[in-house]
């Protein structure tokens, strides 16, 4: 049996972050949240940025709290994908990183097509066309004469940037690089033909390292600043949060689909090789990287961002409800009375989300939800129908007959949405772990430390450590009828 180990995971989401300690006894992991903080973008002169130095400060606070509890054997950081910071000749950050929802990439996909047809570019990098992809950001920054980019010596994705701040070591982890639209799918290699075609300065990119790489240790300067008296190794976990979440899926079946449910809903399956067909491209599926350099073949769906924005709006109006209270109220609204297309561009940007939903329904001659709970029910049912649509596409593209959908992440706590998803898919759905991203981060550290053998053993640890809930289809006929209405909105 393995010796007891404790590792520290930082999980930065698009709206909040947390530091989690994972205690491993050789069989199961016990998670303890020791630090939680908001992650709120800052808008300056019409541009939206990440408050990156504040977020790094929160990282140091988490390390301090871990040290006060006895310290950790290692640490790892995961965040959202695509965004990056730029360093100058002196190694200092040149500017705050853009937020992926900033408007400067509004017409980026059209710019990409001026250089290379979509099918050709997809065939080289295998990534879905999202206007916020790293390649899109770089193309638009070049076009707009961005001064930081003109003077950059290094580009580091957000988790790699934090790791650099901590250790002084600059490297790019495979899964976070795979969100850029700039690597060879499934390989720790930059796609040089694409970089050349779009004029990306290859000298600013660092070597790509695999998940589990032992990057370095927290620097002596930071150890002195925080008063640490023991070394803290930093490990390159699957730094894209969805890749970490996929590690924690309690799967044993080959014909399983996975759903990481949070601000975004990432739905897909694991493959040994990328799928670079036109059908995959037209369906919006993408080939991102996973642990062991496997392929996470998945689709980005708008996700719980929509209900988060609604809650933010309602909170400002003074009617503060928890997400659990919103879901409980929504469960009392008749199923499938209100539907929409959650992936419509209308819902990508923040502010007045309830009004956007109501205007969308009115414009499409649909029943308009009036109350908070009707709006919430509209969101949840529409997400369930979107999951169905994308599972059907997944089966067609991969040739797999999906037998079960495993939901991990914060959205797995939503009992109403889980049941609606089972009903819409007419398939078994499992829910948990809710802290899937942090747990996947921790499990990868334990693999790197030699405490867990491989991914298969890690997923057995998940089953030992987590109460997994199972949902079976109940009200399928209602969702089947609603799905026909949903298809007319696409």
N, C-alpha and C positions, 0 to 999 in steps of 0.2 A: 504493500500500500504506500502511496506517495506520502511524503511528509506534509505537514500543514503549511500552506502558503497563503500569503495575502498580497493581492495586487490592487493597483489603483487605476480606475478608468475615468476618463473625462469624456462626456458625451455632450457635444454642442449641437443643439437643434436650432431651427430657424427662429424660434420664439423664446426658448429658454435653454439653459445648460445645467448640468449636474455633475458632481464628482461622486463616484461610487466605489466603496471598498468591496472586494470580493474575497471572502475567506473560503479556501478549498481544503477539504479534509481527506481528499483522495477519492471521494464518491460524489459529493455534491458541493455546490457553491452557495454560500449565504451572502446575499447582497445587503449592504448598508449604505443608504444615502447620507453623505456627510456634508454636502454643500450644494445649494441650488441657487440659481440666479437668473435674472431676465436677460434676454438677448434682444434688444430693441434697436433697429436701424436708426441712423441719424440723417436727416435731409438738410443739405447745405447748398445754397445757391441753385436749387432745383435738381440736385443730384442726390441719390440715396447711397449711403455708405454703411459698412459695418463699423461699429465702435471697437476697433480691434485691440487697442491698448487696454481698454476697460475689460475686454474679454480675457486678455492675457493676465491682467491683475486677478481676475476671478480664478484663473488656473493656479496662480501662486497661493491664493487663499485656500484652495482645496488641498494643495500640498501641505500647507501649514496644519490644516485640520487633521489630515492623515497622519502627520508626524506626531501630533499630540495624542493620537490613539495608538501609537506604537510603530508607525511607519509602514512601508510596503516594500516588497521585494522588487517591484518594477512598476512602471506606469505606461499608459498608452492613451492617445487622443484620437477621437473620431469627430467629424463634423459633416455638414452638408457638402455637396460637390460643387464643381465648376469654378468657384471664386478663388482669387489669388491675391497675393501681395507682391510688390516689386521692390527689390533692394538695389541700392546704389553702390558705387565703388568702395565706399567706406563700410559696407555691410549694414547700413541703416535703412529703415523703411522709408520709401520716397513719398508715399501717399496712403491714405486710408483706402482699403480695398472697396471696389464697387460692390453693392448688393445686387444679386442676380435679378431682382425685380426693378432695377433702375431702367429708365426709359431709353438710355442711349443705344440699346440693342434692338429697338423696335423693328427696324428693317434689316436686321443682320442676315437673316436667311436669304433674303433677296440678293444681298451683296455676295454671299457665298456662291450663289448660282451664276453670277457673272464670270466667275473664274472656272468653275467645274460643275457639270450637271449633277443633280442630286444623286442619281443612280451610281455615277462614277465615284463620288465622294463616299457614299454609303458602302460601296464595295471595298473601299480602302480602309475605312475606320469603323464601319458597322454601328455608328451611333445615330440615334434618332435626331431629327432636326428640331432643336429647341433654340429659340432666339437667345437664350442666356448661356448656351454652351461656351466654354473657354475660348474656342476658336472664334466664335461670333464676337465675343467681347474684344479679343485682340484685333480682329479685322476692323471693328468700329473705332477702337482707340487709335489705330493707325490712321484711319480715314479722317478722324477729328483732330489729329496732331497732338495726342496726349503727351504732355511733357514728361511725366513719370516713365512712360514706356520708352520714350526716346533716350532716356538716361539710365535705363535699367541694366544692371549687371546680372541679376538673377530673378527668376520668377519662381515663387513657391506657393503651392496651394495652401489653403488656410491651416489645416492640421500640420503640414510640413513647416509652415511659418512659425507656428507655436513651438514645434520641436526645435527649430533653429534658434528661437529666442531662448529656449531652455538649455540647449546643449552646444550651440555654435556649429552644429553639423547640418549641412544642407543636402537633402536628398528628397526624391519624389517617390512616394509609395504607390504601388501598382494600382490599387483599386481607385484611389482618388485621381490618378492620372487617367484612368479609363473613362472618366466623366468629361474629358476635355474635348473630344472629337479630334484627337491628335496622335493616338497611338495605334500600333498594329494590334487588332483584337486578339486578346488572349496572350499577348507577348509583352515582356518588359522592354519594349522598343518604341521609340518615337517614330511616327510615320513620316519619314524625311521628304518624300515626294509631296505630301500634303503641306508640310511646313514650308517647303520651297515655293509651292504654287501660290500660297497666301502671304508670302513675304514675312513669315514669322522668324525672328532672330533666334536661330537654334542655339547660339552661345549662352542664352539666358536660361536654358533648360538644364536641369541637373539629371544625373543618372537615376533610372527607375529601379527601385528595390522591391523585393517581394514582401508579402505579409509575413510577419514574424521576425523580420530583420532586427537585429540588436543595433540600434542607431548610435547610441552613446550614453553618457550620463549627464545628469543635471550639473551645470557648470559650477566651479568653485565660487564664482562671484555670486550666483543665486543662492548657493548653499550658505554663504556668509550672510547675505541679505536676509534670508529667512531663518538663520540660526540653526541650520540642519547639521547634525553631526554624523550622519551616515549617508553613504552614496545611494543615489536613486537612478537605476538604469531606465532608459527610455526605449520602448519597443515600438516599431512600426506595425501597429495593429491594422486590420482592414480600416483604413482611415475614412473611407466614404461610409457614412452611418448606415446606409442600406446594406452594404457589404458586411458590416459587423452584425446587423440584424439577421441576415441570412444564415450566419454561423449558428445562431441560437434557435433556428427552426427545429422542432423536435421531429424530424422526418426520418422515416426509414424506407418509404416507398419511392420507387423511381418515377411513378406517375403522379407526383404531387406538385401542386402549385403553391407558391409562397406569396404572402401579402404583408409587406411592412407598412403598417397603418399609422400614420402620424400626420404632420402638416401636409406631406405628400403621401399618396398611396402608390406603392411600387409593387406591381403584380407581375409575377413571372415564374420561371423555373431555372434549374441549374443544368448546364450542358457542358460537354467536354470540348465542343468546338463551336465557333460562332456561326450564326446563320446570316448570310449576307445577300439574300435574295431580294428581288423587287417586292415580292409579297410581304416580306418582313418590314421593309422600308415603308410601304404604303400603309401598313397596319400600325405604324408608329412604335414598333418594337425596337429595342436597343440592345447592343451587346456590351455590357459592362463587365468589369473584372471582379472576381471573387477570390476567396482564400484558395491557395494552391494553384493560382492562375487559371481557375476554371472560369466559365462564362455565366454571368447572371443575365439570362435572356428575359427582359422585362419591359414593362410599359409604365411610363410616368402618368399618373392620374391625379387630378387636382387635389383630392384628399380632404382631410379635415381642416385645411386652411380656410375653407368656406365657412364652416361653423365657428372656427376661431375668430374670424373677422366679424361674424354676426355677434358673437358674445362681446367682442371688444366694443362694438357699436352700442349694444344694449347696456353694457356697463357704464359707458359715458352718459347714457340717458338716465342713469341712476337705478335701473332695475337689474341688480346683480344676482345672477343665478349661476350655480356650479354647472359643469358639463354633465354631471350625473343627473342633476335636477332637470336640465334641458332634455336629456334623453328620456327620462321618466315621463315628462310631459308629452314628448313626441310620441311615445308608445301608446298614448290614449287617443291619438288622432287616427282615423281610418287609414289603413295601408294603401299606398299607390293612388290616393286621391290627387296628390300634387306631384308632378315630376318635372325635371328639367335635364339639360345636358351639363353636368358639372365641368366638363372640359372646354366649354365655350370660352373664348378669349375674354368675354365680358367679366369673368370671375377671377382673372389672373391678378388684377391690381387691387390694392387695398381701398378702404373707405366705403361706407354706406353699403355694405354687402346685402343687408335685408332689402333695401330699395332696389338694388340691382336684380335680385331674384324676382321681386314682384314685377318689375318692368319687363324682364325677360319673359315671364309667363304671360303677361298681358300681350306682348308683341307677338308671341307664338300662339295666341288664341287658346291658352291653357287655363285651367282653373287657377286663380291667383290666391296663394296663401296669405292670410291676413294677420294671424296671431304669431307670436314667437314660436309656439310649439308646432303650428302648421308649417312654418318656414323650416324648422328643424327636421320635421318629418319629410318634407320635400327633399332636403339635402340627403338624409340617410337613405331613403328609398332610391333616390337617383344614383347614389354611389353604388348601392347593391346592384342596380340594373347595369351600371357601367362595368362593374366587376364581371357580370355575366357576359357582357359583350366581349370583353377582352379575354376571358377564359376560352370562349368559343374560338376566337381568333388564334389563341395560343395553341389549342388543339389542332387547328387546321394547319398552322405553319410548321409545328414540330412533329406532327403525326402521333403525339401522345394522347391517350384518352385519360384526361385528368380525373382522378378518383377522389381526391380530398384537397381542400384548400386550408393551409396553415396560416393563421393570422398572428403576427407578433407586433410588438410596439404598443404605444399608449392607446391606440384605437381598439386593441383587443379587449379593453375593459368595457366597451360599449355593448352591453347585452342586446339591446334593441337592434343595433346595426349588424351584429353577428348573426342574429336569427334571420333578419331580412336578407342577408347575404346567402345563408343556407337555403332559404326559400327561393330566392331568385336563381341561384345556380342549380337547384335541385341536386345538391351534393352535400356530403358531410363537410363540416367546417370545424376546425379546432382553433381555440383562442388561447394565447399565452406562449411565452412569457411577455408580460407588459413592458418590462425593462429589457426587451430583447437586444437592443443595440448595445447597452452597457454590458450585458451578459456576454454577447459575442466578442466584444472588445476584451473582456476578462479571460474568456476561454482561449482566445488566440495568444494572449500573454502566457497562459499556462502551458500551451503547446510549445511556445518558444523556449520556455524555461525547462521543458522536458518532463513536466508533471502530467500531461495528457498526451497520448500517443498521436492522435490524428483527429480529423473532422468527425469521423464516425464515433469515436469514443467521446468527443466533446458533446455530440448530440445525445448520447446516452446520459451524460452528466446533466444536460438540460432536463431530461425526463425525470432524473432523480431529484432535481432541485426545484421543480416548478409544478404547480397544480394546473394541469392542462384541461380546459373545459371543451366539451364536444357538443356541437349543435347539429341536429338532423332536420331535413326539410319537413315543413308542415303545411304552409299555405301557398303551395306552388302555383296553383291555377291562377290566382290573382296576379302574381308577378309575371306569369307567362303572358297574360293579357296586357299588362302594363308595358312589357318589353316591346310588344308590337307598336305601342304608342311612342315609346322611347326611340325606336329606330327611325321614326319620321323626323326626329330632331337632329339627326346626324348629317 
